[in-house]
């Protein structure tokens, strides 16, 4: 009976691999341990291809009504957080209950970048529901980046109902949250009391607050 040494067997394998590599039809039939399999699979879209498609949906001038149910099914099965993020962005402009439900659920996503994207989407959608969702995030979220996104999005809703939740964080322990809340209060109210926390509190309480004169330095800052 013929016997082959370990070296001989290994050389045979290398020769076989080289032959497969030269044959375009079978170049992926045999892969050595240090070789990686290609990311693309025939008939299956790569994450990069899917993200490109979702970006096109998100940037469309007219919302793609009717896609929300398909995207809702996809996001439940999607393991890649970047793809989930882009699904959220694609749903932002679709004005139906299914899209709203996905954006609501997305605020509990384990990946904070997806939760930030949901905040941005709610800011884009606007309306009372958006204010309610973002207020909950501002009050209950533990991650500062997501809270910052919620405070910013509340300002983008341009809804005066956002004044109360924004005023409630003027005494937040994080100065960045306080500053972001004031910037959003300016956007929502059309008022400008600078960074005078007490003046903003008075405004939120319904008190009459005289307009503050804008300093020369502030006028320069607004120009640039």
C-alpha positions in Angstrom: 0.0 0.0 0.0 1.3 3.4 -0.9 2.1 5.8 1.9 2.5 9.6 1.6 4.4 11.8 4.0 2.7 14.8 5.5 4.9 17.1 3.4 3.9 15.3 0.2 0.2 15.6 1.0 0.6 19.3 1.7 2.5 19.8 -1.6 -0.4 18.1 -3.4 -2.9 20.4 -1.8 -0.9 23.5 -2.7 -0.6 22.3 -6.3 -4.4 21.7 -6.4 -5.0 25.1 -5.0 -2.8 26.7 -7.6 -4.6 24.9 -10.4 -8.0 26.1 -9.1 -6.7 29.7 -8.9 -5.7 29.5 -12.5 -9.1 28.2 -13.5 -11.5 31.2 -13.3 -14.6 28.9 -13.2 -13.3 27.1 -10.0 -11.2 29.7 -8.3 -13.4 29.7 -5.2 -13.9 25.9 -5.0 -10.8 25.4 -2.8 -9.5 28.0 -0.3 -6.6 27.6 2.0 -6.9 28.4 5.7 -5.3 31.9 5.2 -7.5 32.8 2.3 -10.8 34.7 2.8 -14.0 33.8 1.0 -15.4 36.6 -1.2 -17.9 38.9 0.5 -20.3 38.8 -2.4 -22.6 35.9 -2.9 -24.4 35.4 -6.3 -28.0 36.6 -5.9 -27.4 38.2 -2.5 -26.8 41.9 -2.1 -23.8 43.0 -0.1 -24.3 45.5 2.8 -22.7 48.1 0.7 -25.1 47.6 -2.2 -28.1 47.6 0.2 -26.9 50.8 1.8 -26.5 52.5 -1.6 -30.1 51.6 -2.4 -31.4 52.9 1.0 -29.5 56.2 0.5 -31.3 56.6 -2.8 -34.7 56.1 -1.1 -33.7 58.5 1.7 -32.6 61.2 -0.8 -35.7 60.9 -3.1 -37.6 64.1 -3.4 -40.9 62.2 -3.1 -41.4 59.7 -0.2 -41.6 56.1 -1.4 -45.0 55.3 0.0 -45.7 51.6 0.3 -42.1 50.6 1.1 -42.4 50.9 4.8 -43.8 47.4 5.4 -40.9 45.8 3.4 -38.4 47.9 5.4 -40.1 47.0 8.6 -39.6 43.3 7.9 -36.0 43.8 6.9 -34.9 45.8 9.9 -36.2 43.1 12.3 -33.9 40.6 10.6 -30.9 42.8 9.9 -27.8 42.2 11.9 -25.6 45.0 10.5 -26.2 48.2 12.5 -25.1 50.4 9.5 -27.8 48.9 7.4 -30.4 49.3 10.2 -29.3 53.0 10.4 -29.9 53.5 6.7 -33.3 51.8 6.9 -34.3 54.3 9.6 -33.1 57.2 7.4 -35.1 55.8 4.5 -38.2 55.6 6.6 -37.9 59.2 7.9 -39.9 60.8 5.1 -42.5 58.0 4.7 -45.6 59.4 6.4 -47.4 56.3 7.5 -48.1 54.4 10.7 -45.7 51.5 9.9 -42.8 53.9 9.5 -43.7 55.6 12.7 -43.8 52.2 14.5 -40.3 51.3 13.3 -38.9 54.7 14.3 -40.5 54.2 17.8 -39.0 50.7 18.1 -35.7 51.9 16.8 -35.2 54.2 19.9 -34.6 51.0 21.8 -32.0 49.6 19.3 -28.9 48.2 21.1 -26.7 50.3 18.8 -26.6 53.9 19.8 -25.9 55.1 16.2 -29.3 53.7 15.2 -31.0 55.4 18.2 -29.3 58.7 17.1 -30.6 58.2 13.5 -34.1 57.6 14.9 -34.0 60.9 16.8 -32.9 62.7 13.6 -35.7 61.0 11.8 -38.3 62.2 14.3 -36.9 65.7 14.1 -37.4 65.6 10.4 -40.9 64.3 10.6 -42.0 66.9 13.2 -45.5 67.1 14.7 -46.8 66.2 18.2 -45.8 62.5 18.0 -42.2 63.5 17.3 -42.2 65.8 20.3 -43.5 63.1 22.5 -41.0 60.5 21.3 -38.1 62.8 21.6 -39.2 64.0 25.1 -39.1 60.4 26.3 -35.6 60.0 24.9 -34.4 63.2 26.6 -35.8 62.1 29.9 -35.0 58.3 29.9 -32.0 57.8 27.7 -28.7 57.2 29.5 -26.3 57.8 26.6 -25.3 61.4 26.3 -24.9 61.3 22.5 -28.4 60.1 22.0 -29.8 62.7 24.4 -27.9 65.4 22.5 -29.5 64.1 19.3 -33.0 64.2 20.9 -32.4 67.8 22.2 -31.3 68.9 18.7 -34.2 67.1 17.0 -36.7 68.8 19.3 -35.5 72.1 18.0 -35.8 70.9 14.4 -39.5 70.1 14.9 -40.2 73.8 15.2 -43.0 72.8 17.5 -43.7 75.1 20.5 -44.7 72.0 22.5 -40.9 71.3 22.6 -40.3 74.3 24.9 -41.3 72.5 28.1 -39.1 69.4 27.7 -36.2 71.5 26.6 -36.5 73.8 29.5 -36.6 70.8 31.9 -33.0 70.0 31.1 -31.6 73.5 31.6 -30.4 72.3 35.0 -28.9 69.1 33.6 -25.6 68.0 35.1 -24.0 68.0 31.6 -23.2 71.5 30.3 -23.3 70.3 26.7 -27.0 69.2 27.1 -27.8 72.6 28.6 -26.2 74.4 25.7 -27.9 72.2 23.1 -31.3 72.7 24.9 -30.8 76.5 24.7 -29.9 76.3 21.0 -33.1 74.3 20.3 -35.2 76.7 22.4 -34.0 79.5 20.1 -35.0 77.5 17.1 -38.5 76.6 18.5 -39.4 80.0 20.0 -37.8 82.5 17.7 -36.5 84.2 20.8 -32.8 84.8 21.8 -31.9 85.3 25.4 -28.3 84.1 24.7 -27.2 81.6 27.3 -29.1 83.2 30.1 -30.6 80.1 31.7 -32.8 82.1 34.1 -34.3 84.1 31.2 -35.1 80.9 29.4 -36.7 79.4 32.5 -38.9 82.4 32.8 -39.9 82.2 29.2 -40.8 78.6 29.5 -42.9 79.4 32.6 -44.9 81.9 30.5 -43.4 85.0 32.1 -42.7 88.1 30.1 -39.0 88.4 29.4 -37.5 91.5 27.7 -35.4 90.8 24.7 -31.7 91.0 25.3 -29.6 93.3 23.2 -27.4 91.4 20.8 -23.7 92.1 21.5 -21.3 93.1 18.7 -19.4 89.8 19.2 -22.7 87.8 18.8 -23.6 89.7 15.6 -20.2 88.8 14.2 -20.6 85.2 15.2 -24.0 85.0 13.3 -22.4 86.3 10.2 -20.0 83.4 10.0 
